[in-house]
């Protein structure tokens, strides 16, 4: 039975994740949540209250978390393993590789408070490596929804997948972005948020909103029309959408809440270069340095993952400081 999500504004994707999972659990007793002392940060307290027999708490033991989720999945359960992304994809990387991906157990790995969501807690709590390490593991889909709509749909579709998937969420309240151009969502297929022919922004996760903000400012201040793509699925890439966007030879900018090494940008760059594209190209993300501390917004501003910062990057690539 299809479920309709009420359109919301500035609601954290994690809350939508929890509400969607509760709606699914109402009609599917095979849905189980396994957490590592993270039901609070994962917004799963209401889930635990409604479905006490469908949630397992393992404590701060991420390797056990993944191993237990793999065991449950091997027995036909739809196991959602929920833990902070920084720990889930580092401490339990071996279990993700062997118990989940190699063993083909369809665990739904949910990395919460991803990227720099933990802000001032610093590098130990930042997950700027997860795309890079997980892209190198065979048999693992990687998804980073940009808004409430993509979040709800990704959870619904992941629940029905018979292969492993990693879904990444931040903490910030997110508006639902433009659905008039592409009102559908499918894991593995990117979504066009805005049409334009002068430059293409390709973002993922919470970095898509700054792309849209930059495109709006470029249109208003400089008459520059930018395409904005939400490439919510990092693996597998929607190669046809990316190549079509680059076909006119105009600049391409990628934006991600991740290291510039091994993430969305390098995946897109490799695809374009190997297909003979010679577009001007820029990866915007976190550089290879000791990351500054602060709120997510402050860190985004510092590294140019903001509407203003991305507008400046676009103008540099277009060779224009004052517009067309």
C-alpha positions in Angstrom: 0.0 0.0 0.0 1.6 3.3 -1.0 2.2 5.8 1.8 1.9 9.6 1.2 4.3 11.9 3.0 3.1 15.3 4.1 5.4 17.8 2.6 7.4 19.6 5.3 9.9 22.4 5.5 13.1 22.6 7.4 12.6 19.2 9.1 15.8 17.2 9.7 16.0 14.2 7.4 16.6 12.0 10.4 13.1 12.8 11.7 11.6 11.9 8.3 13.7 8.7 8.3 12.3 7.7 11.7 8.7 8.5 10.8 9.0 6.6 7.5 10.5 3.6 9.3 7.6 3.7 11.8 5.1 3.7 9.0 6.8 0.7 7.4 7.1 -1.2 10.6 3.3 -0.8 11.2 2.7 -3.2 8.3 5.9 -5.2 8.2 7.0 -7.1 11.3 10.2 -8.1 9.6 11.6 -4.6 9.9 14.1 -4.5 12.8 16.3 -1.7 14.0 19.7 -2.3 15.6 21.3 0.6 17.3 24.6 1.3 19.1 23.4 3.5 21.9 22.0 5.8 19.2 18.3 5.6 19.3 18.2 9.2 20.7 20.6 10.7 18.1 18.9 8.6 15.4 15.4 10.0 16.4 14.3 6.4 17.1 12.9 6.9 20.6 9.3 6.9 19.2 10.1 3.8 17.1 11.3 2.0 20.2 8.2 3.0 22.2 5.8 1.8 19.4 7.7 -1.3 18.5 9.7 -2.5 21.5 10.0 -6.0 19.9 11.5 -4.6 16.7 14.5 -2.7 18.1 17.7 -4.2 19.4 20.2 -2.1 21.5 23.8 -3.4 21.4 25.4 -0.5 23.2 28.6 1.3 22.0 29.8 -1.7 20.0 29.6 -0.9 16.3 31.3 -4.1 15.1 28.7 -6.1 17.0 26.0 -3.9 15.6 26.9 -4.7 12.0 27.5 -8.4 12.7 24.2 -8.8 14.4 22.4 -6.9 11.6 24.0 -9.2 9.1 22.8 -12.3 11.0 19.3 -10.9 11.2 19.3 -10.1 7.5 20.6 -13.6 6.7 17.4 -15.0 8.3 15.1 -12.9 6.2 14.7 -9.8 8.5 14.9 -6.3 7.1 17.6 -5.1 9.4 18.4 -1.3 9.7 21.8 -0.8 11.5 21.8 2.7 12.8 24.9 4.4 14.2 26.9 7.7 13.7 28.5 7.6 10.3 32.0 8.4 11.6 32.0 5.2 13.7 29.8 2.9 11.6 32.1 3.3 8.5 35.5 3.2 10.4 35.2 0.9 13.5 33.1 -1.7 11.7 34.5 -1.4 8.2 35.7 -5.0 8.2 32.2 -6.2 9.2 30.6 -4.1 6.5 33.1 -5.6 3.9 32.8 -9.2 5.0 29.6 -9.8 6.9 27.4 -7.5 4.8 28.8 -6.9 1.3 30.9 -10.1 0.7 28.3 -12.3 2.3 25.5 -10.5 0.4 23.4 -9.8 3.4 20.9 -7.0 2.6 21.5 -4.9 5.6 20.4 -1.3 5.5 23.4 0.6 7.0 22.2 4.0 8.3 25.0 6.5 8.9 23.6 9.3 11.1 25.1 12.7 11.9 27.2 12.4 8.8 29.8 14.7 7.3 30.5 17.6 9.7 27.1 17.4 11.5 28.8 17.0 14.8 30.6 20.3 14.1 32.6 21.4 17.1 33.3 17.9 18.3 36.0 17.8 15.7 37.7 15.3 13.4 37.0 12.3 15.6 33.3 12.8 15.0 33.5 13.9 11.3 32.8 11.4 8.6 34.6 12.7 5.6 35.9 9.3 4.5 32.7 7.2 4.2 32.1 7.6 0.5 35.7 6.9 -0.3 36.1 3.7 1.7 32.6 2.3 0.9 32.9 3.0 -2.9 35.8 0.6 -2.9 33.7 -2.3 -1.5 31.8 -4.4 -4.1 28.1 -5.1 -3.7 27.2 -2.0 -1.7 24.9 0.8 -2.8 25.6 4.3 -1.4 22.9 6.9 -1.0 22.9 10.5 0.5 19.4 12.0 0.3 19.2 15.8 -0.1 15.8 16.5 1.4 12.8 15.1 3.2 11.3 13.7 -0.1 14.4 11.8 -1.1 14.8 10.6 2.5 11.4 9.0 2.7 11.7 7.4 -0.7 15.2 6.1 -0.1 14.0 4.3 3.1 11.0 2.8 1.4 13.0 1.5 -1.5 15.9 0.3 0.7 13.5 -1.7 2.8 12.6 -3.7 -0.3 16.2 -4.1 -1.6 17.7 -7.6 -1.6 21.2 -6.2 -1.5 23.2 -4.1 1.0 22.8 -0.3 1.1 24.4 2.5 3.0 22.3 5.6 3.5 23.8 8.8 5.0 22.0 11.5 7.0 22.9 14.8 8.6 21.2 16.6 11.4 20.2 19.9 9.9 16.6 20.9 9.1 16.2 20.6 5.3 13.5 22.1 3.0 12.0 19.9 0.3 13.6 21.0 -3.0 12.0 21.5 -6.4 9.9 18.4 -7.4 8.2 20.0 -10.4 11.0 19.1 -12.9 11.5 15.5 -11.7 8.9 14.4 -9.1 10.2 10.9 -8.9 12.9 9.2 -6.9 14.7 6.0 -7.7 17.9 4.7 -6.1 20.6 4.8 -8.8 19.0 7.6 -10.8 19.9 11.2 -10.0 17.3 14.0 -10.0 17.4 17.3 -11.8 16.4 20.0 -9.4 16.8 23.0 -11.8 17.3 23.3 -15.5 20.1 25.5 -17.0 22.6 25.5 -19.8 25.5 27.7 -18.7 26.9 25.5 -15.9 26.0 22.4 -14.0 26.1 21.9 -10.2 26.1 18.3 -9.1 25.6 17.9 -5.4 24.8 15.1 -3.0 23.2 15.0 0.5 23.0 18.3 2.3 25.4 20.0 -0.1 22.6 20.1 -2.8 20.8 23.0 -1.0 23.9 25.3 -1.4 24.0 24.4 -5.1 20.4 25.5 -5.5 21.1 28.7 -3.5 24.1 29.5 -5.7 22.1 28.8 -8.9 19.4 31.2 -7.7 21.9 34.0 -6.9 23.6 33.5 -10.3 20.3 33.8 -12.1 19.2 36.9 -10.2 22.6 38.7 -10.1 24.3 37.6 -13.3 21.6 36.2 -15.6 23.5 32.8 -15.6 21.3 29.8 -15.9 22.6 26.7 -14.0 21.5 23.2 -13.9 21.3 21.6 -10.4 21.4 17.8 -10.0 20.9 15.9 -6.8 23.1 12.9 -7.3 21.8 11.2 -4.2 23.2 7.8 -5.2 27.0 7.9 -5.2 27.3 4.2 -6.2 26.1 3.2 -8.7 26.5 6.5 -10.5 23.8 7.7 -12.9 26.3 7.9 -15.7 23.8 8.8 -18.5 22.5 11.8 -16.5 26.0 13.1 -15.8 27.2 12.7 -19.4 24.1 14.4 -20.7 24.6 17.3 -18.4 28.2 17.7 -19.5 27.4 17.2 -23.2 27.3 21.0 -24.0 30.8 21.4 -22.8 30.0 24.0 -20.1 31.6 23.9 -16.7 30.7 21.3 -14.0 31.0 21.8 -10.3 30.5 19.0 -7.8 29.7 19.7 -4.1 29.8 17.3 -1.2 30.1 17.2 2.6 33.1 14.9 2.3 36.8 14.9 1.6 37.7 16.0 -2.0 39.5 12.6 -2.2 37.5 9.5 -3.1 34.0 10.9 -3.1 31.4 12.3 -5.5 33.8 14.7 -7.2 36.4 12.1 -8.1 33.8 9.7 -9.2 32.2 12.3 -11.6 35.7 13.4 -12.8 36.7 9.9 -13.7 33.5 9.3 -15.6 33.8 12.5 -17.6 37.5 12.1 -18.4 37.2 8.5 -19.4 34.4 9.5 -21.8 36.4 12.2 -23.5 34.7 15.2 -21.8 36.9 18.3 -21.4 34.6 20.5 -19.4 36.0 23.0 -16.9 35.6 21.1 -13.7 35.9 21.8 -9.9 35.4 19.6 -6.9 34.1 21.5 -3.8 34.4 19.6 -0.6 36.7 19.3 2.4 40.5 19.6 1.6 43.2 17.4 2.8 44.0 19.3 6.0 43.0 19.4 9.7 39.4 20.4 9.4 38.3 23.5 11.2 35.8 23.2 14.1 32.5 24.9 14.3 28.9 24.4 13.3 28.1 22.7 10.1 27.1 26.1 8.6 30.4 27.7 9.7 32.4 24.8 8.3 30.5 24.9 5.0 31.1 28.7 4.8 34.8 28.2 5.5 35.3 25.7 2.7 33.0 27.4 0.1 30.2 24.8 0.4 27.7 27.6 0.5 25.5 29.5 -1.9 28.0 32.4 -1.9 31.0 30.2 -2.1 29.7 28.1 -4.9 28.6 31.2 -6.8 32.2 32.5 -6.6 33.5 29.2 -7.8 31.1 29.2 -10.7 32.1 32.8 -11.8 35.7 31.8 -11.7 35.1 28.8 -14.0 33.0 30.9 -16.3 35.7 33.5 -16.4 33.2 36.2 -15.4 33.2 38.4 -12.3 30.2 40.4 -13.4 27.9 38.1 -15.4 27.4 37.1 -19.0 
